[in-house]
């Protein structure tokens, strides 16, 4: 049995799907041939509605097939299909994490503050302690709290100040410094960038191999790897690097996992740089206890808060939620969710990179000026990030004004 309805076809450029108009014409040809050629093709007739509905269904199925074919390409995959492609490289999507806050808890000496104890910030968010803590002889204890809700929830210094669930002997709580922002689940763009970088695990160059191995460590947000091959120390990316040594700067991840990743890829006899040293044991086949052990040193990148100041033209079109929209657009661009480069260790944060993201919000978003900096009153066109710093952005650090 033949039909006049065109089918999708595979071409050197990929799958080519017929237009819905072509499908509709083919269906009418089939219906006219089946019913003697005298059917009224008007959409107002029963047969007209039936043919139109069938054409829409066939077109929708073709669209679904096209989407599936595109999902096979890592450049376009998303959701479960992206997870499946990444699984080939033994990668899984980074889950959302909570904001972490180090607090000083005061009270009677010897009081046990059990893991899971609750405190509340001034914005209403609830935080829970991650481990047992005992108030010391000085009447205080340093306790790490995590927000119950995941995501980049700001917790400025002094705002986690209320005990939410009473513990006998625990009198007060405060945070002397800002919390470390959590993160939302890894986006499609972030996940694909990490998958693409992970192939460097098999690189023949030592630096990309080390970086690829470190980036593959669970919890690592970013890494920067360089070396100094000269016989004397050198300043690279704003940091002094020892002679004939490897420099690895990492943000996120567990110390032991990072050290092992570095050790598995570095060449023998190469010195290290940094502030974190971990002992790695070579328990590979052929050795028995006691295993050979090696000290691996790397640099823990510290967060570098970035601030933006955006001035918009007061053109009468600016919506009531303009501040929220602008902040969301800049945060998305900062994280690379808009398809552009994300802000990374050792990179330069250019203010103009974010002007386009704001302007794309609509004709009302007319950018008069945009500046960036590392203080609450940014005035610079760019920020050069040293290789020991991880640029971070709190939405509250984006000031928006109308002129």
N, C-alpha and C positions, 0 to 999 in steps of 0.2 A: 504494500500500500504506500503510495507516494503522497507528498504534501507540498504545498506551495509556501509553507512557512519556513523562512530561512533559519538555519541553526548557527550557533557560535562556531567559530573556526580557529584553529591554531595557526599562527603565522610566525615568521622569524621575529617579529616585534612583540609577540605574545598573543593572548586570546583576543579575537575580534568578535564583538557581539552585535547582532543586527539591531537597528533602531526599532522602537516600538511602532513607529509608523509602518515600517517594512513588515513587521509581524502582523499588524492589523490588516494590511493589504493581502498578505498570504492567507490569513484566515478567511477573509471575504471570498478569495478565489476558491478556497476549498468548500465553503458553504454554498456558493453559487453553483459549483459543479455538482454538489451532492443533492441540491434541491431544484435543479432544472434551470438555473440562471435567472429566475424572475423575482428573487428576494429584494425587498426594499432595504437599502443600506442605511436608512436613516437611524440615528442614535435613539430616536423616540420610539422605535419599534422594538418588540421583544427580541427579535433576532439581532437587532443593532446593539441592544444592551448586552446580550449574551456574547457576541463577538468582541465587543469592547472589553468586557470583563475578562474574557480568556486572553486577550492580548496583554492586558495589564498583569495577569498572573504569570504568563510566559516571560514578560519583560522583567518582573520581579525575580523570578527564578534565575534568569540570565545574570541579573545584577548580583544575586547571591553567589553564583558560580564565579563571577569575575572577582568578587571580594575574596573568596576563598583562594583563588589563584594568586592574587596579590599578597595574601597572607603568607604564602610560601617564601616570598622575598623578605629578607630581614629588614630591608629599608622601609617596608610598609607594614610589617606585621604588628599586631597589637594583641593585648589580652592573652587568652589561653594559647593561641598560636605562637605568640612571641615567647611565652614561657617554654613551649615545646622546643623551639629552635635553640633557645639558650641552654636547655637541658643537654643538648649535644655537647656543649662546652662545660658541662657540669656546673652551670650557673643557675641560681634561683633569684627571683626578684627580691630586692631588699624591702622588708616590711616596714610599716610605719613605726616610728619610735617616739617615746615621750620626752618632754623637756626634763632635764636633770638639774637639780638645785642642791648645792651644799649649804646646809643650815647649821646654825649654832643653837643647840637646845640647852636650856638652863633649868636647874632644879636641884633637888637634894642629892648629895653625893651617894653613889651606889644605886641610884634608880635605874632600872632596866627599861629602856624604850624598845619594845619588841618590833621586829620587822612587820610592816603593814600598818604601823601607826599613821594616823591621818592628820594632815594640816591643811588649812585653807588660805589661799591668796586673796588679796583685796578684790580681784576681778571675779571671785567666786569659784575658781578652779580648785579642785581637790588634789592633793599630793599624798603619796604614801611612801614611808621609809622602806628602803630596800634590804636592810639587814638589822639585826639586833645591835643596840648601842647602849653603853652604860655611862651614865654621867660620872665624870671623874672627880678628883679631889678639888679641882678648881671650881666645881659647880656647873661645868658645861661639858657638852659632847658635840663633836662634829658628825653630822648625820646626813647621808645622801638621800634625797627624796626625788621621786619621779611622779610626773603628772599622771593622773588616772586616764585622761584622754590623750591619745597620741597626736602628733603633729607639732608644728612650730609655734607653741604657745609661749608668748613672752612672759618672763617672770623677773622684772627689774629688781635691783637690790632693795631690800627692806619691805617687799610686798608680800612675802610668805610669812605672815606674822600671827596667825591664829591657830591655836590647837583645836582641831575639829573633833577629835575623840579623846576624852580625858584619860590620862594615864597618871595614877597616883605618884606624886613626887616630881612630875614634869610640869614646870611652871610657865615657861615661855619659849618662843621660837622666833628666829629671824634669819634672813639671808643677807650676808654682808656684800655679796656680789651678785651680778645678774646670773640667771640660770643659763645652762647650755641648751639652746633650742633643740627640740626634737625635730622630726621630719615626717612628711607624709609618705605614703607608699611610693616606691620608685616609679617614676613616670615612664611612658613608652620611650621617650627620647633618651632619658637617663639610662634606662636598661639597655637600649641598643648601643649607646656610646660605650658602656662598660663591656658589653659582649664583644664589640669591635676591638676594644683595647686588649681584651683577654687573649686574643690570638697571638699577642706578643710574647706569651708564655713560651712559645716555640721559636722565638727569634734567635738568630745567631749572634746578634749584638748583645753584649752583657747588659747594658743599661736598659734597653727595652724589655729584655727578658726579666730582669729584676723588677721593673715597674709593673709588668704584666702579672707577675706572681703576687706582688703585694696588693695590687688592685683586686685580685681574685679572692683575697682574704675576706671572710665574712665580717661585715661591719665597717670596712674601710670605705670612707667617703671620697678620699682623693689621696694621691701620692705624687711626689716629685723626686726624680732620681737623676743625679749627675755625678761627675767625677773630677778629680784634679790629678792629671797625669804628670804634672811637673814635679821637680825636686824641691820645691818650696811651697809654702802655703799660699793660697790665692783667694781673693774675694769673688765669689760667684753668686749672683742674684741677691746681693746685699748681705751675704753670709760668708764668714771665713771658713775655708775648706782646707784641711790638712794636706800635706804633700802626699802624692801617690795614694789617694784614698777614695773610697766610695761614700757618697752622701745620699741618704735616703730620708726624705721628710714625709711623714704620714699623719693623716687625720682620721681617727676612728679605728676600730678593730682592737683585738686583744694583743697585748705585747708578745706573748709566746708565739702566737700564730704568725705575726708579722716577722719576728726574728727568724723563724724556721723558713718562711718564704724567701727571705733575703739570702739565708745561708744556702739554700738549695740552688741558687742561681749565680752567686758571686764567684769570681775566680779566686784561686788560692793565693795567699800572701798579700791580699789587698786590705789596707787599713780602713777603719770606719770613722764616722763623725756622729755626734749627737749627744743626747742627754739621757737616753734610755738604753740600758745594757741588759741582755737576757742570755742565759746559758742554754745552748742548744746541744742536745746529745745526738750523736750519730748512731741510731739503733737499727741501721740497715742490715741486710743479710750479710753474714760473714763475721759480724762482731758479736761478742758475748759480754756480759757484765764483768767489770765496769765498762760502760760504753765511752768512747772518746767524746769529749765535750769541748765546746768552743763558745767564746763570748762574742755575741753579735750586738753591735751598737747602732742605733738609728736616732733620728730626731723626731720628737713629737711636735708636729706643727700646732701652734697655738691660734686660737680664733682671733681674727682681726675684724672687729665690727666696722661695717661700711655704712655711711650715711649719705642720703640723697636730699637735695633741695630742688623742688620742681615748681616753677612759676607758670601758670596757665593764663591765657588771655580771658578776661571777664567779658565774654561776648554775648551773654544773655542766654546761651544754650547749655551752659554747664549744669549737669543733673545734680540732684541732691546727694547722690552717693559717689560723687566724682572722686573724693579722696580714697574711698575703698577701691574703686576701679583702677585708679592710677597705681596705688600700692600693689594690687594684685598683678597688674601688668609688669611692673618693675621686678617684683619677686619672681614671676614666671621667666622673664628674660635673664635674670640673675642666675637662675637654676638651669637655664638652657631649655626650658619647656616650650619656647617659641620657635624652636628649630635652629636657633643661633648658638654660638659657643657659650658655655657656662663659665662662671667666674671661678677660677681655680688657684691652687697654690702656684706662686711664681708668675702669675699672669698680670696684665695691666687691666684695670677696670676703667673703661672709657665711658664718660657720661653720655656721649652722643650715641653709644650703643643702645641706650635705653630711651632716647628721644623718639625713635621710631616705634618702639613698643607702646609708648603713651599715645603718640599720634594715631596709631592704628585703632584706638578705642572709638574713634568717630570724628566727624567734622567739628564737634564741640571742643575736642582736645587739641587746642592750639598752643604748642609749647613756646613760651617766651624765652625761658632759660632753664637749664638743668645743670647742676653741679654735683660733684661727688667729693667725699673726703672721709677722714677717719675721726672726725669730731662732730658734735651735734650742730655745728654751723659750717657745713661744707662749702668751699668756694673754688675748688679745683676742677679742671676739665678731665682729670684722670687720677687714678691712684695706682702706683707701682707696688705690687705685692711681692715682698721678699719670699724666698723659697722656704722659709721657716714659718710662714704664716698661711692660715686658711681663711680666705675672705668669707664672712658670714653676714647675713642681712636679716634684721628684724623689721617687720613691716612698720613698727612704731618709729623706726629710724628714717622713715621717708616723709619729709615735710612737704606739704602741698599748699600752695597759696595762689590767689587770684590777683592779677594786676591789670 
